[in-house]
């Protein structure tokens, strides 16, 4: 009610009230739909011809126009640099909310203080309908699809952390982001392998993901899958001809990785695919050393 009173009194021109509005939207995302619908109803009291005239005046530079002043709230940022559109995106607001915000000529490329776009936040929120709707709106704006946050991660990176795979089909229409690496050198496939989602890993590979892409630590997706014990993903990567004996910056191969953490099934799978057990890491430890250390550890523990 506080927000509605503010809107009715046209006090959104005051930065303090705008800040309250945004914080309210953020904390009570369930009510944002009703609040914005109320705004829409009030503004629709004008005829379509009047709206057209107002837009014309605004484009001509009449910044003192009342409509222009009221709609500045849609562009206002909170303390985290988020506009109402960004808040709606991460909260998974319905299509009608996004339609209303977008109809106000908001900046679709606007990012928050961490350089995260609305598409990125929608993917982070994990609601498929929001991602799909927003993607369709910006499908022709490749700069938005390719936009990165402060960690150099795209919307595809964050989507690979979620349980859904449907939204990937939209993002992957832009082939340029499939092997995009973040500040740690991780591509989307690294993230998917770490999470352990077989379906997402398969989708990425089918769309051209590099199975041998190395991150800053020299680790390829196969290293990651082995370290997390994801047997089926390891099997899939091997079937896609991932390099089985590549060493990371510490000289560790996928086989050494599996041995060090006691992944017996994965170790067996790697050996069946002709992994080289004689390769040593930078500390001169081979597969046999790792197996011996684990065996000795189990014995001392049982004693």
C-alpha positions in Angstrom: 0.0 0.0 0.0 2.9 2.4 0.7 4.1 1.9 -2.9 0.6 2.4 -4.4 0.2 5.6 -2.4 3.5 6.8 -3.7 2.5 6.0 -7.3 -0.9 7.7 -7.0 0.7 10.8 -5.6 3.1 10.9 -8.5 6.0 11.0 -6.1 8.2 8.6 -8.1 10.0 11.7 -9.3 11.7 11.7 -5.9 14.7 9.4 -5.7 14.0 8.3 -2.1 10.6 7.0 -3.2 12.0 5.3 -6.2 14.5 3.5 -4.0 11.7 2.3 -1.7 9.8 1.1 -4.8 12.7 -1.0 -6.0 13.5 -2.4 -2.6 9.8 -3.4 -2.2 9.8 -5.1 -5.6 13.0 -7.0 -4.7 11.8 -8.2 -1.2 8.2 -9.0 -2.2 8.5 -10.3 -5.7 5.1 -12.0 -5.5 3.4 -8.6 -5.4 5.3 -6.9 -8.2 2.8 -8.2 -10.7 -0.1 -6.5 -9.0 1.8 -3.2 -8.5 2.9 -2.9 -12.1 -0.5 -4.0 -13.3 -2.0 -1.1 -11.3 0.5 1.3 -12.9 -0.5 0.0 -16.3 -4.2 0.5 -15.6 -3.7 4.0 -14.5 -1.6 4.9 -17.5 -4.0 3.3 -19.9 -6.6 5.9 -19.0 -5.2 8.0 -21.8 -6.2 7.3 -25.3 -3.8 5.6 -27.7 -3.5 8.8 -29.7 -2.4 10.7 -26.6 0.2 8.0 -25.9 1.5 8.4 -29.4 1.8 12.1 -29.0 3.6 11.7 -25.7 6.1 9.3 -27.3 6.6 11.7 -30.2 7.3 14.6 -27.8 9.7 12.6 -25.8 11.7 11.6 -28.9 11.8 15.3 -29.9 13.5 16.1 -26.6 10.6 17.3 -24.4 12.1 15.9 -21.2 9.8 17.9 -19.0 6.8 15.9 -20.3 4.8 14.4 -17.4 4.8 10.9 -18.9 8.5 11.0 -19.4 9.0 12.0 -15.7 6.8 9.2 -14.5 8.4 6.5 -16.5 11.9 7.3 -15.3 11.1 5.0 -12.3 11.3 2.1 -14.8 14.9 3.0 -15.5 16.0 3.7 -11.9 18.5 1.5 -10.2 18.7 0.2 -6.6 21.8 0.0 -4.5 22.9 -3.1 -6.5 22.5 -1.4 -9.8 19.3 -3.3 -10.6 16.3 -1.8 -12.5 12.8 -3.2 -12.2 13.4 -5.2 -15.4 16.5 -6.9 -13.8 14.6 -7.6 -10.6 11.6 -9.1 -12.6 14.1 -11.2 -14.6 15.8 -12.9 -11.6 12.5 -13.3 -9.7 10.9 -15.1 -12.7 8.1 -12.7 -13.1 5.4 -13.6 -15.7 5.3 -12.5 -19.3 2.8 -9.8 -18.6 5.2 -8.1 -16.2 8.0 -8.3 -18.7 5.8 -7.0 -21.5 4.8 -4.0 -19.4 8.4 -3.1 -18.5 9.6 -3.6 -22.1 6.8 -1.5 -23.4 8.2 1.4 -21.4 11.3 1.5 -23.7 13.6 0.3 -20.9 17.2 -0.4 -21.7 17.3 -4.1 -22.5 21.1 -4.1 -22.4 21.2 -2.5 -18.9 23.3 -4.6 -16.4 23.6 -4.5 -12.7 26.6 -3.6 -10.6 28.1 -7.0 -11.3 27.6 -6.6 -15.1 24.8 -9.1 -15.2 22.1 -8.5 -17.9 18.4 -9.3 -17.6 18.9 -12.5 -19.7 21.8 -13.6 -17.4 19.6 -13.0 -14.3 16.7 -14.8 -15.9 18.9 -17.8 -16.5 20.2 -17.6 -12.9 16.6 -17.5 -11.6 16.0 -20.7 -13.5 12.4 -20.1 -14.7 12.2 -21.4 -18.3 9.3 -19.3 -19.4 11.0 -16.1 -18.3 14.2 -17.0 -20.1 12.4 -18.1 -23.3 10.2 -15.0 -23.4 13.1 -12.6 -22.8 15.3 -14.4 -25.3 12.7 -14.0 -28.0 12.5 -10.3 -27.3 16.3 -9.9 -27.7 17.0 -12.6 -30.2 18.2 -10.1 -32.7 20.5 -8.4 -30.2 23.5 -10.7 -30.1 25.4 -8.3 -27.9 22.9 -9.2 -25.1 23.3 -12.9 -25.6 27.1 -12.6 -25.6 27.1 -10.2 -22.6 29.3 -11.2 -19.7 29.3 -10.4 -16.0 32.2 -9.3 -13.8 33.5 -12.9 -13.9 33.3 -13.0 -17.7 30.5 -15.5 -17.5 27.7 -15.5 -20.1 24.0 -16.5 -19.6 25.0 -20.0 -20.9 27.5 -20.4 -18.1 24.9 -19.7 -15.4 22.3 -21.9 -17.2 24.6 -24.9 -17.0 24.3 -24.6 -13.2 20.5 -25.1 -13.3 18.4 -28.3 -13.4 16.7 -27.3 -16.7 18.0 -27.9 -20.2 15.2 -26.5 -22.3 16.5 -22.9 -22.1 19.9 -24.0 -23.5 18.4 -24.6 -26.9 17.6 -20.9 -27.2 21.0 -19.8 -25.9 22.8 -22.2 -28.2 21.3 -20.7 -31.3 24.2 -18.2 -30.9 27.2 -20.5 -31.5 29.8 -17.9 -30.5 29.2 -18.5 -26.7 29.5 -22.3 -26.7 33.2 -22.3 -25.8 33.3 -18.9 -24.1 35.7 -19.0 -21.1 35.2 -17.1 -17.8 38.0 -15.5 -15.7 39.0 -18.9 -14.4 39.2 -20.3 -18.0 36.1 -22.4 -17.5 33.8 -22.9 -20.4 30.1 -23.9 -20.0 31.1 -27.6 -20.4 33.4 -27.4 -17.4 30.5 -26.1 -15.3 28.1 -28.7 -16.6 30.7 -31.5 -15.9 31.2 -30.2 -12.3 27.5 -30.1 -11.7 27.0 -33.6 -13.1 24.0 -33.1 -15.4 24.3 -35.7 -18.2 21.6 -34.1 -20.4 23.2 -30.7 -20.4 26.7 -32.1 -21.0 25.3 -34.0 -24.0 23.5 -31.0 -25.4 26.6 -28.9 -25.1 28.8 -31.5 -26.9 26.2 -31.9 -29.7 26.3 -28.2 -30.2 30.1 -28.1 -30.6 31.5 -27.7 -27.1 35.2 -28.4 -27.1 35.7 -31.5 -24.9 39.4 -30.7 -24.5 39.0 -27.1 -23.5 41.5 -26.2 -20.7 40.8 -23.8 -17.9 43.5 -21.7 -16.2 44.6 -24.7 -14.1 45.1 -26.7 -17.3 42.1 -28.9 -16.5 39.8 -30.2 -19.2 36.2 -31.3 -18.6 37.4 -34.9 -18.2 39.5 -33.8 -15.2 36.5 -32.1 -13.6 34.1 -35.1 -14.2 36.7 -37.5 -12.7 37.3 -35.3 -9.7 33.5 -35.2 -9.0 32.9 -38.9 -9.5 30.5 -38.5 -12.4 30.9 -41.9 -14.1 28.4 -41.4 -16.9 29.8 -38.1 -17.9 33.3 -39.5 -17.9 32.0 -42.3 -20.2 30.3 -39.8 -22.5 33.4 -37.6 -22.8 35.6 -40.7 -23.6 33.1 -41.7 -26.3 33.4 -38.2 -27.7 37.2 -38.8 -28.0 38.3 -36.5 -25.1 42.1 -36.7 -24.7 42.6 -39.2 -21.9 46.2 -38.5 -21.0 46.3 -34.7 -20.9 48.0 -33.3 -17.9 46.9 -30.2 -16.0 49.3 -27.5 -14.6 50.2 -29.9 -11.7 51.0 -32.7 -14.1 47.8 -34.6 -13.1 46.0 -36.7 -15.7 42.3 -37.7 -15.4 43.5 -41.2 -14.2 45.7 -39.7 -11.5 42.7 -37.5 -10.4 40.4 -40.5 -10.1 43.0 -42.5 -8.2 43.8 -39.8 -5.7 40.2 -39.5 -4.6 39.5 -43.3 -4.7 37.1 -43.4 -7.7 37.5 -47.1 -8.4 34.8 -47.4 -11.1 36.1 -44.4 -13.0 39.7 -45.6 -12.6 38.7 -48.9 -14.1 36.9 -47.2 -17.0 39.9 -45.0 -17.8 42.2 -48.0 -17.8 39.8 -49.9 -20.1 40.1 -46.9 -22.5 43.9 -47.2 -22.4 44.8 -44.4 -20.0 48.5 -44.4 -19.3 49.2 -45.4 -15.7 52.9 -44.7 -15.9 52.5 -40.9 -16.3 53.7 -39.0 -13.2 52.6 -35.6 -11.9 54.9 -32.7 -11.0 55.7 -34.4 -7.7 56.8 -37.6 -9.5 53.8 -39.5 -8.2 52.3 -42.1 -10.5 49.0 -44.0 -10.4 50.7 -46.7 -8.4 51.9 -44.2 -5.8 48.3 -42.8 -5.4 46.8 -46.2 -5.1 49.4 -47.2 -2.5 48.9 -44.0 -0.5 45.1 -44.6 -0.4 45.6 -48.3 0.5 47.9 -47.3 3.4 45.5 -44.7 4.5 42.7 -47.2 4.7 44.8 -49.6 6.7 45.9 -47.0 9.2 42.3 -45.9 9.5 41.0 -49.3 10.2 43.8 -50.0 12.7 
